[in-house]
Amino acid sequence: MATVAAPSGLLPEVEAFLTGGPLASVIGGKDVAGAGGTMKTLDPGSGEAIADFHCLSADDVDRAVASANEAFRKSGWATMPPNERGVHLQRLADAIEKHKKIIGQIEALDAGKLLAHAEGDVQNFIDTLRYFSDMACHVQRRNVLAVSNHEAWTVRHPWGACGFIFPWNFPFLLIGWGISPALAAGNTSVIKPAEDTPLSAIYLARLARQVGIPDGVINVVLGTGAVAGAALSGNPGIRRMSFTGSPEVGRLVGEACGRNLVPVKLELGGKGAAVVFDDVDVADTAAKLVGAITFHSGQVCCDATRWLVHKSISKQFIDECRSRLQDVKVGYQLAGGTMMGPVVNAKQRARVLSYLEKGQKEGAEAVLPGGAADVPGKKGFYVKPALLAGSLDNIAAREEIFGPVAYVATFDNEDQAVAMANDTDYGLANSVWTSDLGRAARVAESMVAGNSWINAHNVFPRGVPYGGVNKSGVGGGVNSIETLFDYWRSQSVVRPL
């Protein structure tokens, strides 16, 4: 079968990976082509194909779930002491670290990420895997209960085969956030990456095989969401499910899991607010918010996309943001000097452009109109940063765009600012910007969301729970000890005295 040619300037290992024939899924430690035909994955920066991969059928996905369940029962992974399991996970982390530049380049090419950001995502995976591996060795899984006239205790056990469906914006990082606690707790996994960005997941599965992770503990299934994703979320053999993506697809996953009574974590979209008071350093705050909205071309679910600014500084703030946004250099993700790369595909570019058009038709002022961006020599999916302003009733202020588009509205007082921030169906992450720390804490606690940040945005220290409420998600978060507990079921044992 014909394969695509790798772009020039790649590491030899990356070129060999991309051109070695259509990439296969990994089930039970074996490469599986499956019965779903083949697809191509594109470089968002050039619009050209970079690799072919085999797609799985629903029956193929069922085989992967069966493999994960068999590994849970027979491989010893679930029953080995946490420190012994930790040895395997630390070896996997070591292997990822050794191949960091290779995986980073694969991720940058496949997801349209700046190379430094892609390598940062790989490091995040490494750190997350080590964090949960160490934590699982020190958490007490058996807790004695003080109950009159009874001997009683609770014990935590791994669930079994856990399913994961990941999006295309942070493919490798989010796999780390998802499977690290699950594996550290003794579960096995079936990973379904987005069809737009399947490459780093396959590389991970191959590394896991090389370092001796038992076959069937990490399975990767490739294919479309409509076939492979639906088969995974609807499989009754899954014992716990996690989905990260849009609320629309999240509802479908939740419905499928509900029919099988499978507990599910849904980490969905956002329409975050940044509340900016009149006592801030305007230039510094503008720089940070512009940096947030242009990071990975605004394809970040927890971004601050609604900028709520005190009326007295609004003109100065808007002027500063406009100037900084105009200075953002849009370019190919692997080119030096690029500050913002492409969006992931043509569909996403069309989505961003359509919201700019619809927002202005509904009366938004185009402070900076944005639009399609032209990068010489590249036919990728580029857009310019955009800044709209006006009423929050506007479609561009209410619906998630998932691109480098911010919307400015003004407020007069604290109560009004909080009400505006909470006037949304979403509830993922907001931030408050002020030099008055008492006010900062008060406003941060008043905003309805899973996360509130003070004088910063997109902050994810390990040990702090991160998750959403309302349309932004249900079923738990990531990055903390609570996440590890999510991947253990609790069992009580009681003996009357």
C-alpha positions, 0 to 999 in steps of 0.5 A, spaced: 500 500 500 502 506 498 504 511 504 505 518 504 512 521 504 515 525 511 516 532 511 523 534 510 528 536 516 525 531 521 529 526 526 531 520 523 526 516 528 520 520 526 521 519 519 522 512 520 515 512 524 511 516 519 513 512 513 513 505 515 507 503 512 500 504 515 500 505 522 496 499 526 493 499 533 496 496 539 491 490 542 494 485 547 501 487 545 500 486 538 499 490 532 492 490 529 490 493 522 483 492 523 477 491 518 475 499 518 480 501 512 485 506 512 485 514 514 491 519 513 493 524 518 495 531 516 500 536 518 495 542 520 501 547 518 501 544 511 495 541 510 499 535 507 498 528 509 504 525 514 502 518 515 497 513 514 493 509 519 488 503 519 482 504 522 478 499 527 471 496 526 466 496 532 468 488 533 476 490 533 474 495 539 471 489 542 477 485 542 481 491 545 476 491 551 476 484 552 484 484 552 484 489 557 479 485 561 484 479 560 490 483 562 486 485 569 485 478 571 491 474 569 497 479 568 498 480 575 498 488 574 492 489 578 494 484 584 502 486 584 504 491 590 504 498 588 511 499 588 512 493 584 507 496 579 511 503 580 517 500 577 514 499 571 511 505 570 517 509 572 521 505 567 515 507 562 517 514 564 524 513 563 523 511 556 518 517 554 524 522 557 529 518 553 525 519 547 522 526 548 525 530 542 522 524 538 515 524 541 515 532 541 516 532 534 511 527 532 506 531 537 508 538 534 507 535 526 500 532 528 497 537 532 500 543 529 503 545 536 509 549 537 515 544 538 517 547 545 510 547 547 509 539 544 516 538 548 512 541 554 506 536 553 511 530 553 514 533 559 508 534 563 506 526 561 512 524 564 511 528 571 504 526 571 506 519 570 511 519 576 507 523 580 501 518 580 506 512 581 509 515 587 502 517 590 499 510 589 505 507 593 504 511 599 496 512 599 493 507 605 488 503 601 485 500 607 482 504 613 479 502 619 472 505 621 470 506 628 464 503 629 460 501 635 460 493 636 463 492 630 470 490 626 469 494 620 474 497 615 474 499 607 478 497 602 480 500 595 480 496 589 482 497 582 475 497 577 478 493 571 478 495 564 478 503 563 476 506 557 479 513 555 477 517 549 481 523 548 481 530 543 486 533 538 488 539 542 493 536 547 493 529 545 499 526 549 498 531 555 491 528 556 493 521 555 498 522 561 493 526 565 488 520 564 491 513 564 497 515 569 492 515 575 488 509 572 494 505 571 498 507 578 491 504 581 492 497 578 487 498 572 488 496 565 486 501 559 483 502 552 485 509 549 482 512 543 485 518 540 482 523 536 482 521 528 486 527 527 492 526 532 493 519 533 500 518 532 503 520 539 498 514 542 501 509 538 508 511 539 506 510 547 503 503 546 510 501 542 514 504 548 510 501 553 511 494 549 518 495 549 519 496 557 515 490 559 508 493 561 504 487 561 500 486 554 493 488 554 495 493 560 495 499 555 491 498 548 490 503 543 485 503 538 485 507 532 479 510 528 473 515 527 469 517 533 463 514 530 465 507 530 471 506 534 469 511 539 462 509 540 464 502 540 468 503 546 463 508 550 458 503 549 462 496 551 459 493 557 466 490 559 468 497 560 468 498 568 470 506 568 470 511 562 473 517 561 471 522 555 475 529 554 472 533 548 465 537 546 459 537 550 455 535 544 459 528 544 460 528 551 452 527 552 452 521 547 458 518 551 454 519 558 448 516 555 452 510 552 455 509 559 448 510 563 445 504 559 451 500 561 451 503 568 458 504 567 461 510 571 463 516 567 468 522 567 466 527 562 471 533 561 468 538 557 468 545 554 468 552 557 467 559 556 471 562 561 471 569 564 477 573 566 474 579 570 479 585 570 479 590 575 481 597 575 487 596 580 491 592 575 497 593 571 494 594 564 500 592 560 502 586 564 495 583 565 493 584 557 500 581 555 498 575 560 491 574 557 493 575 550 498 569 551 493 565 554 488 566 548 493 565 543 497 559 546 496 553 541 491 558 537 486 558 542 484 551 542 484 550 550 477 548 553 479 552 559 481 559 556 479 565 558 475 567 552 470 572 555 474 578 558 470 582 563 473 589 564 472 595 569 469 600 565 474 605 567 480 602 564 476 598 558 479 603 553 486 602 555 486 595 556 483 594 549 488 598 546 493 594 549 490 588 547 489 590 540 496 592 539 499 585 542 495 581 538 497 585 532 504 583 534 503 575 534 507 572 528 502 566 525 506 561 522 508 554 521 509 550 527 516 548 526 519 554 524 523 559 528 520 565 530 513 563 530 508 565 536 502 562 534 501 556 529 495 553 525 488 550 528 488 543 527 484 542 521 479 545 515 473 544 519 476 548 525 478 553 521 471 554 518 468 554 525 472 560 527 471 564 521 464 562 522 463 565 529 467 571 527 462 572 522 456 571 526 458 575 532 459 581 527 452 580 524 449 580 531 452 587 533 459 585 536 464 590 534 470 587 531 476 591 535 481 586 531 477 582 525 481 576 525 480 572 519 484 567 515 491 568 515 496 567 509 503 563 511 507 563 505 509 556 502 504 553 507 497 551 505 495 549 512 489 551 517 491 558 519 487 564 522 489 571 525 487 572 532 481 576 533 478 581 538 470 582 539 467 587 543 460 588 545 454 585 549 454 578 552 448 576 549 452 575 542 453 568 540 461 569 540 460 571 547 456 565 549 458 559 545 465 556 545 469 557 539 475 554 540 480 558 537 484 565 538 478 569 539 477 573 545 470 577 547 470 584 551 465 586 555 465 592 561 462 592 568 461 598 573 462 594 580 464 587 583 457 584 583 455 586 576 462 583 574 460 576 578 453 576 575 456 577 568 462 571 569 456 566 571 451 568 566 453 562 562 451 554 561 459 552 562 463 552 568 470 550 567 475 555 569 475 563 570 480 568 573 480 574 577 485 580 576 486 585 581 491 587 586 486 587 592 487 580 594 481 580 599 477 582 593 480 577 589 479 571 594 471 573 594 470 574 587 474 567 585 469 564 590 463 567 587 464 564 580 461 558 578 466 553 576 470 548 577 476 552 578 478 560 579 485 563 578 487 569 581 492 574 577 493 568 572 490 563 567 491 556 565 494 554 572 495 546 573 499 545 579 499 537 581 495 536 587 490 541 586 483 538 583 481 540 576 475 539 573 468 542 571 461 543 573 454 544 569 456 544 561 463 543 562 463 536 565 461 531 571 464 525 574 471 528 577 477 531 575 484 530 574 491 532 577 490 530 584 489 525 590 482 525 588 483 523 581 487 516 584 481 515 588 477 515 582 480 509 579 479 505 585 472 502 587 471 502 595 469 496 598 466 495 606 468 489 610 464 488 617 464 483 622 459 484 628 463 483 635 
